Amino acid sequence: MATGGYVKQQGWQRQATIGFLGATKHSAWSEFVAPFEQRLRQLGWIDGHNLHIDYRWADGQSSRFGKIAQHFVDSGVDVIVTAGTTAVAAAKKATKTIPIVFATAGDPARTGLVRSLAHPGGNVTGLSNGQTDLAGKRLDLLHKAVPHLRQLAIIGNCAGQNVRLEMEAAQKAARKLRIETMTRDIRSEPQIASTIKSLKGKADALYVCTDPFATHYRVAINTLAAGAGLPTMHAFRHHTEAGGLMSYGPDFRDLFRDAADIVDKVLRGAKPADIPVRLEKKRELVVNLHTAKALGLRLPRSLRGRAAAIH
């Protein structure tokens, strides 16, 4: 492993190595990997020349995160890059010395990934998507899209601390709107189908707490929700592109692109402890008009006018 970042010795530069822990699968993250690699090239890091990126994919199975992280530790990578609170936590558990850069995490301070956003401390830094903080705004938007919303189902993989925090935030926001809630913990593929089918006729809409598991199975979640007549709210665009009704949050492509800037700093010798975690403040509302039509929803003009539409 490099000490002091990217080093030059006797007129030659050694090849730096990034261990990339993909929490889902390449096909699901290809649109995020592309801007990450593109930005690295702009910064002078060329995969196969002065850089090697070791991609490892967990296929949405959090049980694989630790093994992949340990592989990177054993192979002595210069920096570990990943995304998602559970994946970052697994990498942090595997090493206290190798720098870890997360492209996105929901609430890195409250979940213990960093000491604080301004002063991360330790070997971890990256970008926060403000996922838990935006739960109230998401529910408000969902209520505007589904004005008859009285019973809300909130689902997520509660094995992850960030999901539990988002679920609590969504419940708090629902109480202010006088919406009753029911929560469901889903941790396996069979549970997705049985849980969503059981909500048919009981809930008016479905709030999906996002993590790598929900991302991996986003098509299945949205397909089953549509079959049960449930409009869905998600945190990110790629879930709406997979058939969800709507999402509100930052664009993952921007987050991964910006993560490359942090990786560049680390490879050039900066310490993660001294690089503040950046809170992504650019958010977008995305609405899938095809899904809205299939559900028989007439979205108010106020929503259609401000949303990025998927036809």
C-alpha positions in Angstrom: 0.0 0.0 0.0 1.2 3.5 -0.8 2.3 5.7 2.1 1.7 9.4 1.7 -0.4 9.0 -1.3 0.7 8.6 -4.9 4.5 8.4 -5.0 7.2 9.2 -7.5 10.4 7.3 -7.2 13.6 7.6 -9.2 11.9 9.2 -12.2 9.0 6.8 -12.5 5.6 6.8 -11.0 4.2 3.6 -9.6 0.7 2.5 -10.5 -1.9 3.5 -7.9 -4.7 1.0 -7.1 -8.3 1.7 -6.2 -10.4 -1.1 -4.6 -13.9 -0.4 -5.7 -16.6 -2.1 -3.6 -19.7 -2.1 -5.7 -22.7 -2.7 -3.3 -25.0 -4.0 -6.1 -23.8 -5.2 -9.6 -22.0 -3.6 -12.5 -25.1 -3.4 -14.7 -26.9 -1.4 -11.9 -24.0 1.0 -11.3 -22.5 1.3 -14.8 -24.1 4.8 -15.3 -22.3 5.9 -12.0 -19.0 4.2 -12.8 -18.7 6.0 -16.1 -18.6 9.6 -14.7 -16.3 8.4 -11.9 -13.8 7.0 -14.4 -14.2 10.0 -16.7 -13.5 12.5 -14.0 -10.4 10.5 -12.9 -9.1 10.7 -16.5 -9.6 14.4 -16.5 -7.5 14.6 -13.3 -4.8 12.5 -15.0 -5.6 9.1 -13.7 -5.8 6.5 -16.5 -6.9 3.0 -15.7 -4.3 0.6 -17.1 -1.6 3.3 -17.2 -0.9 5.0 -13.9 -4.0 3.5 -12.2 -5.6 0.1 -11.7 -9.2 -0.1 -10.5 -10.1 -3.5 -8.9 -13.9 -3.7 -9.2 -15.7 -6.2 -6.9 -19.5 -6.5 -6.8 -21.6 -7.7 -3.9 -24.9 -8.1 -5.9 -26.9 -6.3 -3.2 -25.8 -8.9 -0.5 -24.5 -7.0 2.5 -22.9 -10.2 3.8 -20.3 -9.9 1.0 -19.2 -6.4 1.9 -16.8 -7.5 4.6 -15.1 -10.2 2.5 -14.6 -7.8 -0.4 -13.2 -5.1 1.9 -10.8 -7.6 3.5 -9.7 -8.6 0.0 -8.7 -5.0 -0.7 -6.8 -4.8 2.6 -5.0 -8.0 1.9 -4.0 -6.9 -1.6 -2.8 -3.5 -0.3 -4.9 -1.1 -2.3 -4.2 2.7 -2.0 -7.8 3.7 -1.4 -11.2 1.9 -1.1 -14.1 3.5 -2.9 -17.7 2.5 -2.2 -21.2 3.8 -1.6 -23.9 3.2 0.9 -23.7 3.3 4.7 -23.5 -0.5 5.3 -20.8 -1.0 2.7 -18.8 1.9 4.1 -19.2 0.5 7.6 -17.9 -2.9 6.4 -14.8 -1.2 4.8 -14.2 0.8 7.9 -14.3 -2.3 10.1 -11.7 -4.0 7.8 -9.1 -1.2 8.0 -8.3 1.8 10.1 -5.4 2.9 7.9 -6.3 2.6 4.2 -8.2 5.7 3.0 -11.9 5.1 2.3 -13.9 7.4 0.1 -17.7 7.0 -0.1 -19.5 8.4 -3.2 -22.7 8.6 -1.2 -24.0 7.9 2.3 -27.3 8.9 3.9 -26.3 10.3 7.2 -22.5 9.6 7.8 -22.2 11.5 11.1 -25.3 10.0 12.9 -24.4 6.5 11.6 -20.8 6.8 12.9 -19.0 6.7 9.6 -17.3 10.0 10.5 -16.8 12.1 13.6 -18.5 15.1 11.9 -19.1 16.4 8.4 -16.6 19.2 8.9 -14.0 17.1 10.7 -14.3 13.4 9.6 -11.3 12.2 11.6 -10.0 8.7 10.9 -9.6 7.2 7.4 -13.1 7.9 6.0 -14.6 10.8 4.0 -16.8 11.3 1.0 -20.2 12.8 0.1 -23.5 12.8 2.0 -26.8 12.7 0.1 -28.8 13.9 3.1 -31.1 10.9 2.7 -32.7 10.9 6.2 -33.0 14.7 6.2 -35.1 14.7 3.0 -37.7 12.1 4.2 -40.1 14.9 5.1 -39.8 16.6 1.8 -40.3 13.3 0.0 -43.5 12.6 1.9 -44.8 16.0 1.3 -44.3 15.6 -2.5 -45.9 12.1 -2.4 -48.9 13.6 -0.6 -49.3 16.2 -3.3 -49.2 13.4 -6.0 -51.6 11.1 -4.0 -54.0 13.6 -2.2 -56.1 10.7 -0.9 -53.1 9.3 1.0 -54.2 8.3 4.5 -52.4 5.0 5.0 -48.7 4.9 4.1 -46.6 1.7 4.0 -42.8 2.3 4.6 -40.5 -0.6 3.7 -36.8 -1.1 3.9 -33.9 -3.3 4.9 -33.8 -2.5 8.6 -30.5 -4.3 9.0 -29.0 -1.0 7.9 -28.8 1.8 10.5 -29.4 4.5 7.8 -32.7 2.7 6.7 -33.9 2.7 10.3 -33.2 6.5 10.6 -34.9 7.2 7.3 -37.9 5.1 8.4 -38.2 7.1 11.6 -37.9 10.4 9.8 -40.7 9.3 7.4 -42.9 8.3 10.3 -42.4 11.6 12.0 -43.3 13.5 8.8 -46.4 11.4 8.3 -47.7 12.2 11.8 -47.5 16.0 10.9 -49.6 15.3 7.9 -52.0 13.1 9.9 -51.1 10.1 7.8 -51.1 6.7 9.5 -48.1 4.5 8.8 -47.2 0.8 8.8 -43.6 -0.3 8.5 -42.2 -3.5 7.0 -38.7 -4.9 7.3 -37.5 -6.6 4.1 -34.2 -8.4 3.9 -34.6 -11.1 1.3 -36.0 -11.3 -2.2 -38.9 -13.6 -1.2 -39.9 -11.1 1.4 -40.3 -8.3 -1.2 -43.1 -10.1 -3.0 -44.9 -11.4 0.1 -44.7 -8.0 1.9 -45.9 -5.9 -1.0 -48.8 -8.3 -1.9 -49.9 -8.1 1.8 -50.2 -4.3 1.5 -52.7 -4.3 -1.3 -55.9 -2.7 -0.1 -54.3 -1.7 3.2 -52.0 1.1 2.0 -52.5 4.0 -0.3 -48.9 4.5 -1.2 -45.4 3.0 -0.6 -42.4 4.8 0.7 -39.2 2.9 -0.1 -36.2 3.5 2.1 -33.2 3.1 -0.1 -30.0 1.0 0.4 -28.0 -1.3 -1.8 -30.6 -4.1 -1.3 -33.5 -1.9 -2.4 -31.4 -0.7 -5.3 -30.5 -4.2 -6.4 -34.2 -5.2 -6.4 -35.7 -1.9 -7.5 -37.4 -3.3 -10.6 -39.0 -6.1 -8.6 -40.2 -3.6 -5.9 -41.7 -1.3 -8.5 -43.3 -4.0 -10.5 -44.9 -5.6 -7.5 -46.0 -2.2 -6.2 -47.7 -1.3 -9.5 -49.5 -4.6 -9.4 -50.8 -3.8 -6.0 -51.9 -0.3 -7.1 -49.3 1.4 -4.9 -47.6 4.7 -6.0 -44.0 4.7 -4.8 -41.7 7.3 -3.5 -37.9 6.8 -3.7 -34.8 8.7 -2.9 -33.0 8.6 -6.2 -33.7 8.9 -10.0 -32.5 5.4 -10.9 -35.4 3.9 -8.9 -37.9 6.1 -10.8 -36.3 5.1 -14.1 -37.0 1.5 -13.0 -40.7 2.1 -12.8 -41.2 3.9 -9.5 -43.7 6.8 -9.5 -41.4 9.5 -8.2 -38.1 10.3 -6.4 -36.5 13.3 -4.8 -32.8 13.6 -4.1 -29.4 14.1 -5.7 -28.3 12.5 -8.9 -25.9 9.6 -8.2 -23.9 10.4 -11.4 -23.0 13.8 -9.8 -22.0 12.1 -6.6 -19.7 9.5 -8.2 -18.1 12.2 -10.4 -17.4 14.3 -7.3 -16.0 11.3 -5.5 -13.3 11.1 -8.1 -12.1 14.6 -6.9 -11.7 13.3 -3.4 -9.9 10.2 -4.6 -7.5 12.4 -6.5 -6.7 14.4 -3.4 -6.1 11.2 -1.4 -3.9 9.6 -4.0 -1.8 12.9 -4.0 -1.3 12.7 -0.3 -4.2 14.3 1.5 -5.6 12.6 4.6 -9.3 11.7 4.7 -9.4 13.1 8.3 -8.7 16.5 6.8 -11.2 16.4 3.9 -14.6 17.6 5.0 -17.6 15.4 4.0 -19.6 17.4 1.4 -23.4 17.5 1.7 -24.9 17.4 -1.8 -27.4 20.2 -1.9 -28.4 19.8 -5.6 -31.7 17.8 -5.6 -34.1 16.8 -8.3 -37.7 15.7 -8.4 -38.2 13.0 -10.9 -41.7 11.7 -12.0 -42.4 8.7 -14.1 -45.4 9.7 -16.2 -45.9 6.3 -17.6 -46.3 4.9 -14.1 -48.6 7.7 -13.1 -50.8 7.0 -16.1 -50.9 3.2 -15.3 -51.9 4.0 -11.7 -54.6 6.4 -12.9 -53.0 9.4 -11.2 -53.6 12.9 -12.4 -50.6 14.7 -11.1 -51.1 18.4 -10.2 -49.5 21.0 -12.4 -47.3 22.2 -9.6 -45.5 18.9 -9.6 -45.4 18.4 -13.3 -44.0 21.8 -13.8 -41.0 21.3 -11.5 -40.2 17.7 -12.2 -37.9 16.0 -14.6 -40.3 13.7 -16.5 -39.7 10.1 -17.5 -42.0 9.0 -20.3 
